[in-house]
Amino acid sequence: MRKQEKILMTLAIMFAFSFALPFTANAMHIMEGYLPVGHVIAWSLISLPFLIAGYMSIKKTVAKDRKAITLLAMSGAFVFVLSSLKIPSVTGSCSHMTGTGLAAILFRPSAVSILGIIVLIFQALLLAHGGFTTLGANTFSMAIAGPFVSFIVYKICKKTKVNDNVSIFLAAFIGDLLTYVVTAFQLAFAYPMKDGGVMASAGKFLLVFAPTQVPLAIIEGMLTVIIVIGLKTYAQPELKEIGFIEGGNN
């Protein structure tokens, strides 16, 4: 095993150890039992095609390069750790980072749906964070919508010759915020206000999230840039193999 691979493996193990930390998890995944049955079924069905595409994407990536499993595991652990950290909100709610922007720009957004649903299942089982009835809705907001926006933002920035670190920051930052916009509308569709309907309800939820989520999104963007800089330093061959930097197979 090369020195770079040992360093990368050490980083992955350090992230994996974070699974054992006793987080208090009341952060804003939609909690168990909160959505009406029709919404539970609808969001699950909407998420299903993306999960199938994600499985095929990961299967294809691993078939091309078995070493990609290490990067996948580290990306998944990054999502788990960041999305498990509870940050109290001044409004009495809680917020958290998502961590999905990193995996989205490394492996494309389809793959993140699988990483995200695995994280959400672990959090529901071990941390009472989110739930199984809301798994489809939480998967769509955090593991599908957010990552797709992160990927699109990153690609647009690359095509317009934006600095790479700025591109990564914007991708993670905007993807994080979009997750909470989607969550707000999911809640609003389930519980529209009598006066004002869905839009008024969504605005209310967004106001609850905004005071803590905007600074958290900035922090997530900065952390994602730092992680990618580290990977470019110590795992350049692996990044080439998955096609993230020039010279790979993709």
Secondary structure, DSSP 8 states (H G I E B T S, - for coil): --HHHHHHHHHHHHHHHGGGS-----SSS--TT-S-HHHHHHHHHHHHHHHHHHHHHHHHHHHH-TTHHHHHHHHHHHHHHHHH--EE-TTS-EE----HHHHHHHH-HHHHHHHHHHHHHHHHHHS--S-STTHHHHIIIIIIIHHHHHHHHHHHHHHTT--HHHHHHHHHHHHHHHHHHHHHHHHHHHS-BTTTHHHHHHHHHHHHHHHHHHHHHHHHHHHHHHHHHHHHHH-HHHHHHTTSSTTS--
